[in-house]
Amino acid sequence: MMILARYEYYRPSTVEEAVSMLKRENTIIAGGSDVMPQLKTATIAPEALIDLSKISEMHTVEETDDGIYIGAMVTLSHLAKNELILRKLVALSQAARNVASPQIRNRGTVGGNLMQARRCFYYNQTKEWRRGIPVCFKVGGDRCIQIPNSPVCRAIYYSDMAPALIAYGAQALVHTAEGSQLASCQELMETHCKDQDRPMLIEKFFIPKSAYSGAWAKFDKYSLRGSIDFPTINFACVRNSQGVRLTVGAIATHVLELVQTEEYLNAQGSAFSVEEATKIALDEMKKKSEIVRESGISVQVKRGTFCYVEAMLKELKEHSL
C-alpha cells in the first residue's frame, strides 16, 4: 500500500500571497502532472504544497502593442487551440499539442512544463526500487549513478515547451523570496536545471512582437510513442527579422541552442546549404549533448536521433526561398 507523506496545503488567491509562502521546504503545484507522481514515489517530501490554481490572472492569454502575454497557469490544451497562439506563435502551439496525452494536457500548464523535474532511469522510480542502489544527487545523495565520476547530476531535461519559448526569445516574470525580475526563459531554464530545490513562482511569459511578426516557426518532437512518452529529441526553430534561432531538447541537462549552426544560417541567408547546415548541427549536438541511459532507449539509439535535425533544416530552406 502506498502512503503519501503528510504536508500542509495552501491555495492562495493572489500572486503576492503565494510569493509570501515561498520557502525551500515548500513545493509549488500548478496542474500537478509533474508534482503528484514525485509525491507518490517519495522523490520529494515537501512540508507544504502551494496550489496556484485559484490565481485568476495567471490563467490568461492576451496580446498588447508590445507582444503576447501568457499566464503560467494556462493549460497546455488551451494553449494548443487558442486562436491567437495558433495564428501568431505556431511553434508554441505545436509544442503544447505534442506534450504527453490529452488528459495530461488538460491538467498540465505552460509554467509547470518549463519547471518540470529533470529525470533519468534511476531517479524516475519508486522509493522501494531506489533502496537497492546508492543515493544519487537527485534525492540528496553525493553521486550520479549513471556517470559515477560526474560532480553533478546528469539527469535529462525533457520539457517540450522550453525549446519553443527559448526559440521565440520569450521572457518570464519570476518571483522568489528575494524579489521579482523579468528573466529570459533561457536564463530561467538554466537556473532551474542547476538548482531545482530553489522555490520560484513564474507568473507569466512574454513574447515580444518582433519575435513573431512575419516569422516562420516550427516545432518537431520524436518519441517512442506518439503520446505519453517524454521526447527522445525535440527541435524548435524560429526565423524572424532578427535571424534564426534553433534549439534542441531532451539530449542534455538543459535545452541546447545550436549557436554555431545559427551563425552559419544567419550568415548565408536563404542561400544556405542544408547539407552543410546539417553537418554543423550534428557536430554541435555531438559536442554539447549529455546523454545518459533511458528506459527503453540506449545511448546509441539516442545519438541516432540527432539526424532528425535535417528535416527541420529542409523545412527552413523551403520557407526561405
C-alpha positions as CSV (number, residue, x, y, z in Angstrom):
1,M,0.0,0.0,0.0
2,M,1.3,3.4,-1.0
3,I,1.2,6.1,1.7
4,L,1.8,9.7,0.8
5,A,3.8,11.9,3.1
6,R,1.9,14.4,5.2
7,Y,2.1,18.0,4.1
8,E,0.2,21.3,4.5
9,Y,-1.9,22.5,1.6
10,Y,-2.3,26.2,0.7
11,R,-4.4,27.7,-2.1
12,P,-3.6,31.4,-2.3
13,S,-5.8,33.7,-4.4
14,T,-3.2,36.3,-5.4
15,V,0.4,36.2,-6.6
16,E,1.5,38.3,-3.6
17,E,0.0,35.8,-1.2
18,A,1.7,32.9,-3.0
19,V,5.1,34.7,-3.0
20,S,4.9,35.2,0.8
21,M,4.7,31.4,1.1
22,L,7.8,30.6,-0.9
23,K,10.2,28.6,1.2
24,R,12.8,25.9,0.3
25,E,10.7,23.3,2.2
26,N,7.5,24.2,0.2
27,T,6.6,23.0,-3.3
28,I,4.6,24.8,-5.9
29,I,1.9,22.8,-7.6
30,A,0.3,24.0,-10.9
31,G,-1.5,21.3,-12.8
32,G,0.0,18.6,-10.7
33,S,1.0,16.2,-13.5
34,D,4.7,16.5,-12.5
35,V,4.5,17.0,-8.8
36,M,1.9,14.3,-7.9
37,P,4.0,11.4,-9.3
38,Q,7.0,12.6,-7.4
39,L,5.0,12.7,-4.2
40,K,3.8,9.1,-4.9
41,T,7.3,7.8,-5.5
42,A,8.7,9.9,-2.5
43,T,11.2,11.6,-4.6
44,I,10.1,14.8,-2.9
45,A,8.7,15.3,0.6
46,P,7.7,19.0,1.0
47,E,6.4,20.5,4.2
48,A,3.6,22.2,2.2
49,L,2.1,22.4,-1.3
50,I,1.3,25.8,-2.7
51,D,-1.6,25.4,-5.2
52,L,-1.7,28.2,-7.8
53,S,-5.0,27.2,-9.5
54,K,-7.0,29.9,-7.8
55,I,-4.9,32.9,-9.0
56,S,-7.1,34.2,-11.9
57,E,-4.5,36.5,-13.5
58,M,-2.2,33.5,-14.2
59,H,-4.8,31.9,-16.5
60,T,-5.0,34.5,-19.3
61,V,-3.6,34.9,-22.8
62,E,-3.6,38.3,-24.3
63,E,-1.9,40.5,-26.9
64,T,-0.8,44.1,-26.3
65,D,1.1,46.6,-28.5
66,D,4.3,45.1,-27.2
67,G,3.6,41.4,-27.7
68,I,1.8,38.4,-26.3
69,Y,1.4,37.6,-22.6
70,I,0.7,34.0,-21.5
71,G,-0.2,33.2,-17.9
72,A,2.0,30.5,-16.4
73,M,-1.2,28.6,-15.3
74,V,-2.6,28.4,-18.8
75,T,-3.2,24.7,-19.6
76,L,-1.4,23.1,-22.5
77,S,-4.6,22.0,-24.1
78,H,-5.9,25.6,-24.0
79,L,-2.6,27.0,-25.4
80,A,-2.7,24.4,-28.2
81,K,-6.1,25.5,-29.5
82,N,-6.0,29.2,-28.6
83,E,-6.8,31.2,-31.8
84,L,-4.2,33.9,-31.0
85,I,-1.4,31.3,-30.4
86,L,-2.4,29.3,-33.4
87,R,-2.1,32.3,-35.7
88,K,1.0,34.1,-34.2
89,L,3.0,31.6,-32.2
90,V,2.8,28.4,-34.3
91,A,5.8,26.6,-32.8
92,L,4.4,27.2,-29.3
93,S,1.0,25.7,-30.3
94,Q,2.7,22.7,-31.9
95,A,4.8,22.2,-28.7
96,A,1.8,22.3,-26.5
97,R,-0.1,19.9,-28.7
98,N,2.7,17.4,-28.5
99,V,3.1,17.1,-24.8
100,A,2.1,13.7,-23.3
101,S,-1.6,12.8,-23.7
102,P,-4.9,14.8,-23.8
103,Q,-5.6,14.0,-20.2
104,I,-2.2,15.4,-19.1
105,R,-2.5,18.4,-21.4
106,N,-5.9,19.2,-19.8
107,R,-4.1,19.5,-16.4
108,G,-0.5,20.4,-17.3
109,T,0.4,24.1,-17.5
110,V,2.9,26.1,-19.5
111,G,4.8,27.1,-16.4
112,G,4.7,23.6,-15.0
113,N,6.1,22.1,-18.2
114,L,9.0,24.5,-18.2
115,M,9.7,23.9,-14.5
116,Q,9.4,20.2,-14.5
117,A,12.0,18.0,-12.8
118,R,14.9,16.5,-14.7
119,R,14.8,12.7,-14.8
120,C,16.9,9.7,-15.5
121,F,16.3,5.9,-15.4
122,Y,17.4,5.7,-11.8
123,Y,15.5,8.7,-10.5
124,N,12.1,8.1,-12.0
125,Q,11.4,5.0,-9.8
126,T,9.7,4.3,-6.5
127,K,11.3,4.7,-3.1
128,E,11.3,1.0,-2.6
129,W,13.1,0.4,-6.0
130,R,15.8,3.0,-5.2
131,R,16.6,1.3,-1.9
132,G,18.7,-1.2,-3.9
133,I,21.1,1.4,-5.3
134,P,23.3,4.2,-3.8
135,V,21.6,7.5,-3.1
136,C,22.1,9.9,-6.0
137,F,22.2,13.7,-6.2
138,K,18.5,14.0,-7.1
139,V,17.4,12.5,-3.8
140,G,20.0,14.0,-1.5
141,G,23.0,11.8,-2.2
142,D,26.5,12.5,-3.4
143,R,26.8,10.8,-6.7
144,C,25.4,10.4,-10.2
145,I,24.6,6.7,-10.7
146,Q,24.8,6.9,-14.5
147,I,28.1,8.9,-14.6
148,P,29.9,7.9,-11.4
149,N,32.8,10.4,-11.8
150,S,30.4,13.3,-12.6
151,P,30.4,16.1,-10.0
152,V,26.8,17.0,-10.8
153,C,23.5,15.2,-11.6
154,R,23.3,14.2,-15.3
155,A,19.5,13.7,-15.4
156,I,17.9,14.9,-18.7
157,Y,15.6,17.8,-19.0
158,Y,12.6,16.8,-21.2
159,S,10.4,19.9,-21.5
160,D,8.6,20.4,-24.8
161,M,7.7,24.0,-24.1
162,A,11.1,25.2,-23.2
163,P,12.8,24.8,-26.7
164,A,9.9,26.7,-28.3
165,L,9.8,29.5,-25.7
166,I,13.6,30.0,-25.9
167,A,13.5,30.0,-29.8
168,Y,11.0,32.9,-29.6
169,G,13.2,34.7,-27.1
170,A,10.4,34.6,-24.5
171,Q,10.8,36.2,-21.1
172,A,9.2,35.3,-17.8
173,L,8.1,37.3,-14.8
174,V,9.8,35.4,-11.9
175,H,9.1,35.7,-8.2
176,T,11.4,34.4,-5.5
177,A,11.6,35.0,-1.7
178,E,14.3,37.6,-2.6
179,G,12.3,39.6,-5.1
180,S,10.9,39.7,-8.6
181,Q,12.5,40.1,-12.0
182,L,11.9,39.7,-15.7
183,A,14.3,37.0,-17.0
184,S,14.7,35.3,-20.3
185,C,13.3,31.8,-20.5
186,Q,16.8,30.6,-21.3
187,E,18.2,32.1,-18.1
188,L,15.2,30.8,-16.1
189,M,15.6,27.2,-17.5
190,E,19.3,27.1,-16.8
191,T,18.8,28.4,-13.3
192,H,16.1,25.9,-12.6
193,C,18.0,23.0,-14.0
194,K,21.0,23.8,-11.8
195,D,19.1,24.3,-8.6
196,Q,15.7,22.6,-8.8
197,D,15.2,23.0,-5.0
198,R,15.1,26.8,-5.2
199,P,11.5,27.9,-4.9
200,M,10.4,30.1,-7.8
201,L,7.0,31.2,-8.9
202,I,6.5,32.0,-12.6
203,E,3.6,34.5,-13.0
204,K,3.5,34.9,-16.8
205,F,5.5,34.7,-20.0
206,F,6.1,37.5,-22.6
207,I,6.9,37.0,-26.3
208,P,7.8,40.4,-28.0
209,K,6.0,41.3,-31.2
210,S,9.3,41.4,-33.1
211,A,9.8,37.7,-32.4
212,Y,6.7,36.6,-34.3
213,S,5.8,39.4,-36.7
214,G,6.4,37.9,-40.2
215,A,8.2,35.0,-38.7
216,W,8.4,31.3,-39.8
217,A,8.4,28.9,-36.9
218,K,8.2,25.1,-36.4
219,F,8.4,22.6,-33.5
220,D,9.1,18.9,-34.0
221,K,9.1,16.1,-31.4
222,Y,10.2,12.5,-31.8
223,S,9.4,9.8,-29.2
224,L,8.9,6.1,-29.0
225,R,5.2,6.6,-29.0
226,G,3.1,9.4,-30.3
227,S,1.7,10.3,-26.9
228,I,2.5,10.0,-23.2
229,D,6.3,9.5,-23.7
230,F,8.9,12.1,-23.0
231,P,10.6,13.2,-26.2
232,T,13.5,11.2,-27.4
233,I,14.6,14.5,-29.0
234,N,12.8,17.7,-29.9
235,F,13.6,20.8,-32.0
236,A,12.3,24.3,-32.3
237,C,13.2,26.8,-35.0
238,V,12.1,30.5,-35.4
239,R,13.2,32.7,-38.2
240,N,12.3,36.4,-37.9
241,S,13.8,39.8,-38.7
242,Q,16.5,39.2,-36.1
243,G,17.6,36.0,-37.7
244,V,17.3,32.3,-37.0
245,R,17.2,30.6,-33.6
246,L,17.4,26.8,-33.4
247,T,17.1,24.9,-30.2
248,V,17.1,21.2,-29.3
249,G,15.9,19.4,-26.2
250,A,15.9,16.1,-24.4
251,I,19.6,15.4,-25.0
252,A,21.2,17.2,-22.1
253,T,20.6,18.6,-18.6
254,H,19.1,21.7,-20.3
255,V,17.9,22.9,-23.7
256,L,20.7,23.4,-26.1
257,E,20.8,26.4,-28.5
258,L,22.8,25.5,-31.7
259,V,24.7,28.7,-31.8
260,Q,27.3,27.7,-34.4
261,T,24.5,26.4,-36.7
262,E,22.6,29.7,-36.2
263,E,25.7,31.7,-37.1
264,Y,26.1,29.8,-40.4
265,L,22.4,30.1,-41.2
266,N,22.3,33.8,-40.5
267,A,25.5,34.5,-42.5
268,Q,24.2,32.6,-45.5
269,G,20.6,33.7,-45.5
270,S,18.3,31.9,-47.9
271,A,21.4,30.6,-49.8
272,F,22.4,28.2,-47.0
273,S,23.2,24.6,-47.8
274,V,21.0,22.0,-46.0
275,E,23.8,19.5,-46.2
276,E,26.4,21.9,-44.7
277,A,24.0,23.2,-42.0
278,T,23.1,19.6,-41.0
279,K,26.8,18.8,-40.7
280,I,27.4,21.8,-38.4
281,A,24.3,21.0,-36.3
282,L,25.2,17.3,-35.9
283,D,28.8,18.2,-34.8
284,E,27.4,20.8,-32.4
285,M,24.9,18.4,-30.9
286,K,27.6,15.7,-30.5
287,K,29.8,18.0,-28.6
288,K,27.2,19.6,-26.4
289,S,24.9,16.6,-25.6
290,E,25.0,15.0,-22.2
291,I,23.2,11.7,-22.9
292,V,22.5,9.1,-20.3
293,R,20.6,5.8,-20.4
294,E,16.8,6.0,-20.6
295,S,14.1,3.4,-20.1
296,G,13.9,1.6,-23.5
297,I,16.4,3.8,-25.2
298,S,20.1,3.1,-25.4
299,V,22.7,5.9,-25.6
300,Q,23.5,4.7,-29.2
301,V,19.8,4.9,-30.2
302,K,19.6,8.4,-28.6
303,R,22.5,9.7,-30.7
304,G,20.9,8.3,-33.8
305,T,18.0,10.7,-33.4
306,F,20.3,13.7,-34.0
307,C,19.8,13.2,-37.7
308,Y,16.2,14.5,-37.4
309,V,17.6,18.0,-37.4
310,E,17.9,17.7,-41.2
311,A,14.1,17.6,-41.6
312,M,13.8,20.9,-39.7
313,L,16.6,22.5,-41.8
314,K,14.9,21.3,-45.0
315,E,11.6,23.0,-44.0
316,L,13.5,26.2,-43.1
317,K,15.1,26.1,-46.5
318,E,11.8,25.7,-48.3
319,H,10.3,28.7,-46.5
320,S,13.5,30.8,-47.0
321,L,13.2,30.6,-50.8
